């Protein structure tokens, strides 16, 4: 092919690619859901417009979805529905732990509450959908030591409505810390990427419990103990949240009470710890490890530490063995970074600082993984969780 013809063909290909990319960008909207601990100044879940070009959040919410204490939000893969745990307990105006489901609006459309179900436990703090979408796994943390927390399994209908819990699983506390671990406190339940297993991190037990997911065997008892039923963690370490690599070969776990991150190997429902790192190597006390998220390409891991630290730790992930290498520690620009979220294109991170009451948008370099300048600080009463929602325009 003559050079001029080749250049023309290349130009046409690039123009078509660019046009396709712009068409995709123009046909989608990016929104942000923000949960909070409710009271006079916050009524539930705020739905906000997010500008992916500037990284800024429109301060005026598109709507407020009223619901009690939505401390954890789960968005369906298609972005059409959201599930929230209502972190209620004996000290709340509504003393019953619940989970709620919503049909999400887009733009000017309003969201609709679809259902609400009793989680049969106190202070639910986390929920995850099964990979097939049939069940919602709810972690009842329970601030009380007795009877403590539990893992509840709620059916999800094709219309997004939650049914009554079909299974409730309890654990035994380690009692290593007499103030915080006299009872079990299930903090998160995480399905494996292949959907065959569910792992429950129990802060009160110092264990991650492994369950085989088999609804074909029993729709009423879809979780059964895996052949290796748990992973032991150090006494008084307090496992909180677990996250898998996309291929399921590796996993990462925050230890809330000891302020550490653990890298693990995973095979057929068995977790094996291969590395443990302190989020703040210079601090022995005053840690409170919380959220963790991988970048979209799986090359970097981000972990928040609360307590007296209030930083986001950045790690490079070894593509071979999954081990971590410290890259950066970046201040969260607030107190209590309970949760954070990476923007869909990876160029920004939104941090929810619960105790200082603000959302912070931080620029991110997708190539180096490092967090850069502060783009925006937005006052927000007691934010508990943030989730991006990207979907086609209505």
Phi, psi and omega in degrees: 000128178303151184303317182298319180294321180296317179296321179296317180297317178299319179298318180294321179296314181295322178296318180294319179297315180297317180298320180296316180298316180295321179298317179296316181295320182289335184269003180233153176238153177244124179232164183231130173260134180232118175270163180208164169275119194280156179183203184297330185257355178218131188248359180156234184258122174269136176249120188238152173274132179243131179267107183292344179281314183265340184080016183259147178261131175292120184299336181272114182294147174294325176191164171243122179267107187285126177192149186284131168041058179284082188279344177217135182241138177234125181255134179296155183304329181271001178073009184272336184227155175228147176237137180231140169271138177260100188284071179259154177202190184305331182271359183269156174306319170258108188279007186254126174293134183220165169231143183233151176234148185222146166270117186282135171280167175230136180058235182283347179293144178268149176279159180231134174283130182265319187194167172213140183224148176287131181270000178057037177191168183263150170053053176300132188237357184198151174209149178216142176279143170296156184299332178270359177077009185274338185222153171248123179265114186250130179262109175275103184291309180067109176289339179280150181279337181224127004279357179088192186274174183202168176249120182250142180245115182248128176293147177241121180285167179299336179269005179088002180278142181271138175262176178294147181303135180257347183205136176228125185243134180244160181232176178252131182288152177281330183060022178293323175250115187288347178267326188243349188232032174283341177227164177288147179220089180289121186256335179195147173235125188234119175289147173289156182303331179276356176079002185275341183225157173230133183244125183251115177276119183247106182298325182282342183259347187056040179217155164249116182272139182249130179234141174274130180264114185214074181292339178294328178286319179203111178290337180273341178221069187289344179253130175228150182304134178286161179307320170257098195286342178198164172248124177280137174244164181303148178303137178063025176273327173070069178301140185240287184236144180240143182219135180259150166291162185300324182274355177079002182282336183227158177215162182224141188225130173272138173254102189299311190285328179265352178068047184229163173240135181244129172266138185227151166269149178225133175206122174051046175081007180247126178258138178228123180287132180240346184197139175228128182232141174282135179293326173233095185302338181268003185235122179268327181240169177077020177264158174200077182301142186226261191273155173212141181212143174267149172293160183302328179272359177076008185275339185224145176242138180239134184223134178261144176234127183260228180061233179266001186266300176057055179229161168253122177266136182246132180231142169273139182260124176293124184292344181271298186256358176078003179290162187250146174231125182297133180247318190196153166235124186237126178302142181278355181062032178180183181250134176077057177291081185294319180214165175203167181215140174273134177299153184306326180270000175079008185267351181216156173233132177252122184252132176259104177270101187297311191280331176270351174070055177206152168259138180233127175260125181240135177290148180228139176267109182298334182284311182268342184082354186283148176267137187247231187287157174280122183272322185201144170235123186237120178301137181205123184288119171045055180292137184249329183203153176224135178221134174278146175230120178238125181206162177297146178298145178293000000 
